[in-house]
Amino acid sequence: MIRRFVERGPARAEGPVQPSASFSAGGRHLSILTDTDRGRTILCEAQPEERPWQRAPPGSPLELEHGGQVGGYGTFSFQYGPVAYGVQEAGAFKLATYGERVVKAVPIVNYKKRGIEGRVAGMKPEDALLLLERSAGHFSASYSTCFCTAVEDALGLDVPSRVLWDRAVAVELERIYNHVHVFAREAEAASQNVAASQANALGERVLRLNAKYFGHRYLFGFGGVGTSSADLGTQGRRRELLAGARAVAGEFAGLMDGLLSSRIFLDRLQGTARLSKEDATRLGAVGPAARGSGVEADDRHVYPAEPYHDIFVSLETEREGDSLARLTVRAREVQSSAMVLQELLDRMPPSGGVGSRGDGGEDFAICRTEGPSGDLIMALGLDGQGRLAFLHVRPSSAANWIPFAISLEGSVFTDFQFAYESFGLSFADSDG
Amino acid sequence: MWVLRGLRKGILTTGYPGKGLAPDEVPRSSFPPTPSADADWAKGGGLCPTGAIQGERVDAGRCVYCRRCKDAGFRFEGPAPGPMASERAALARRVLGRSLHVLVLDVGSCNGCNMEVLNLANPYYDFNRLGIFFTNTPKHADVLLAVGALNKAMVETLKRTYESMPEPKFVVAAGACAMSGGVFKDTDGFASPLGDAVPVDVEIPGCPPTPLQLLDGLLLIGGRRRAP
């Protein structure tokens, strides 16, 4: 998450190393590699040969890997989207089929490519933050946390512990409402309408908590470089927030028990869009998608920066790799996030204290944040006037498009929504 | 079993638009600034990153609710969406006074507006009770509810969707991005405000507009809005 977890190294480091992102800055090619076993992020100058993240959006490189021609007797392809209720967003899929089964699926993400990286170059960090928060509105707290931490790290700022803890509270609330939302969408797709409505109501309650304590339903604008405007000043308010979040988590557990004993619901999810552990590792899946396949990847574990360094976060994994496994991971994470919130809010440091960082900046920083759908990476450089020289974002969805497309092969069309929602993908969260 | 579970929860739905709002229902994510008596317009304009405060007026369509102008004496209370052109409003009242079928079209949003539009269906807002429904095809739609900063790649799709809707048809631009481009107005992907591509009847400011504001804007078509 912060500098002490970043090493500079050669392209080929020892041990199991995953390429995670690649970008150009100042005429140099840089790659970010992940060493999950040792909890290190390795920055190297050369481009490694295997670059799965580049096969992610938008379309063309993926099609190459898939082979431009999709063969087989009677196979045809069509485009699903961008005006499609099932997708909800300005995005589309090119699906190849010979009738009922999906032979190949290619996501097309350029319908909402905004070019945020290009726009923010030369901007002041606080203005760039406005764009980044609105890059993917439902992951706003993760984006804001990741960006602000990276800027502080590049500047070498002393940041009060309290600010870091406030951000963690926001990120955990965001995780809860996103997981609940995914669950509601899955229940809706399976026509479990009572469960879907109740889950939606729980999601709305978390949004109202966000509004009350952070000033915005989607947590826009609470964070800033070195500051936070969260309203968690008194013990009483923290207790209220905690009680609200725990009530939601408790009711959600009841709802989950009810649904997971419903054979109709399980039938739609079990065995749907299976992603093997090998594929998840090879293709660099992140977040609940990776954990559902048994990969132990969670930034809060791998890079335990403050406040996660002394808070217990349970690492939830499943082995099956199907939609049910991903949903189970999410359901358990709602509970574990509620427990993390309890620790965060009970032990919240007083405002004004100084955090453990601030050892002189070097105008360059990498930050990784575990958002609701997984690992979000930002690498940025500052120029002499404290403006952004460049910014590179590797959103979580960008890492998961290929694993999703691979897992969908062989599924029937009615599995589509169950698979899509379980990965927690978003077209907005693919725009670097 | 699910029936019982449902009944046990009681009624969560808001009294809006029939009754006033409960304190915890007051939307808290998207009120463009209202100047207080001692507001400093020049300072507010300097603090505003999107040019929503210009001279001595507030352009709600540009406000992204960043709250920076708080320091210049601005408060955040909701303006109502609209108003509609009167002949369009009369037409809407005549043909759509009781029920609306809405096609939601994302033309490049951050997903925040999409989430709030989906939230219209949750038990707290339950837009079905007001005769408003989502539809999946432009052929069945009375209203095109567009969200997001219109992307160059979506202009053609937007126009074709609008053309395939039957008459009479109405367009709602929801959110600062659809109205003005918001923070994305200078990005490479941004094409134009929605109103430059298709005729817009109702604009709903906000970043993102909350479900109550969306409901308010939709009820404006058909003349069913009451003051919240």
Contacts between the chains, C-beta under 8 A, distances in Angstrom:
chain1	res1	chain2	res2	distance
A	82	B	106	7.7
A	82	B	154	6.9
A	82	B	157	5.8
A	83	B	103	8.0
A	83	B	105	6.3
A	83	B	138	7.3
A	83	B	157	6.3
A	83	B	161	5.7
A	84	B	136	7.8
A	85	B	134	7.4
A	85	B	136	4.2
A	88	B	104	7.8
A	88	B	106	6.9
A	88	B	114	5.7
A	88	B	118	7.5
A	89	B	106	5.0
A	89	B	109	7.6
A	89	B	111	6.6
A	89	B	114	6.3
A	90	B	105	8.0
A	90	B	106	4.4
A	90	B	107	6.0
A	90	B	108	5.7
A	90	B	109	7.5
A	90	B	148	6.8
A	90	B	151	6.7
A	90	B	153	7.8
A	90	B	154	5.5
A	90	B	157	7.8
A	110	B	153	5.8
A	111	B	108	7.3
A	111	B	151	6.3
A	111	B	153	4.8
A	111	B	154	5.7
A	111	B	157	7.7
A	112	B	106	7.4
A	112	B	108	4.4
A	112	B	109	7.4
A	112	B	148	7.1
A	112	B	151	5.3
A	112	B	153	7.4
A	112	B	154	7.3
A	112	B	189	7.1
A	113	B	151	7.2
A	113	B	153	7.0
A	113	B	189	5.2
A	114	B	108	6.7
A	114	B	149	7.0
A	114	B	151	6.9
A	114	B	184	5.5
A	114	B	187	4.5
A	114	B	188	7.3
A	114	B	189	4.0
A	114	B	190	6.8
A	115	B	187	4.9
A	115	B	188	3.6
A	115	B	189	5.2
A	116	B	187	6.5
A	118	B	187	7.5
A	118	B	188	5.9
A	119	B	184	7.8
A	119	B	186	6.2
A	119	B	187	4.5
A	119	B	188	7.2
A	127	B	49	5.7
A	130	B	49	5.8
A	130	B	64	6.6
A	130	B	66	5.9
A	130	B	183	4.9
A	131	B	183	5.1
A	131	B	184	7.1
A	131	B	187	7.8
A	134	B	64	7.2
A	134	B	110	4.6
A	134	B	112	7.0
A	134	B	177	7.9
A	134	B	182	7.1
A	134	B	183	5.6
A	134	B	184	7.4
A	134	B	207	7.4
A	135	B	110	6.2
A	136	B	110	5.8
A	136	B	111	5.8
A	137	B	109	7.5
A	137	B	110	3.9
A	137	B	111	5.0
A	137	B	112	2.5
A	137	B	113	7.4
A	137	B	115	6.8
A	137	B	208	6.5
A	138	B	111	5.1
A	138	B	112	6.5
A	138	B	115	5.5
A	140	B	112	7.4
A	181	B	115	7.3
A	192	B	2	7.5
A	194	B	2	4.2
A	194	B	3	7.3
A	194	B	5	6.0
A	194	B	6	4.4
A	195	B	2	6.9
A	197	B	6	7.4
A	197	B	122	6.8
A	197	B	123	5.2
A	198	B	5	7.2
A	198	B	6	7.5
A	198	B	9	6.6
A	198	B	123	7.7
A	200	B	118	7.9
A	200	B	119	7.1
A	200	B	121	6.9
A	200	B	122	3.6
A	200	B	123	6.8
A	201	B	9	7.5
A	201	B	12	5.8
A	201	B	122	5.7
A	201	B	123	4.7
A	201	B	124	6.3
A	203	B	119	7.6
A	203	B	122	7.1
A	204	B	119	6.2
A	204	B	122	5.1
A	204	B	123	8.0
A	204	B	124	5.0
A	207	B	119	7.5
A	208	B	24	6.1
A	208	B	28	7.9
A	211	B	27	7.9
A	211	B	28	3.5
A	211	B	29	6.1
A	212	B	24	7.7
A	212	B	28	7.2
A	215	B	28	6.9
A	215	B	67	6.9
A	216	B	28	6.8
A	216	B	29	4.7
A	216	B	65	7.0
A	217	B	27	7.9
A	217	B	28	6.3
A	217	B	29	4.0
A	217	B	116	7.8
A	217	B	208	7.9
A	217	B	210	6.6
A	218	B	29	6.3
A	218	B	112	5.2
A	218	B	115	7.3
A	218	B	208	6.8
A	220	B	29	7.2
A	220	B	64	7.8
A	220	B	65	6.8
A	220	B	66	7.6
A	220	B	112	7.8
A	220	B	207	7.0
A	221	B	65	6.9
A	221	B	66	5.3
A	221	B	67	5.6
A	229	B	67	8.0
A	258	B	1	7.4
A	258	B	2	7.4
A	258	B	5	6.7
A	426	B	111	5.5
A	427	B	111	7.9
A	428	B	109	6.7
A	428	B	110	5.0
A	428	B	111	4.3
A	429	B	111	7.4
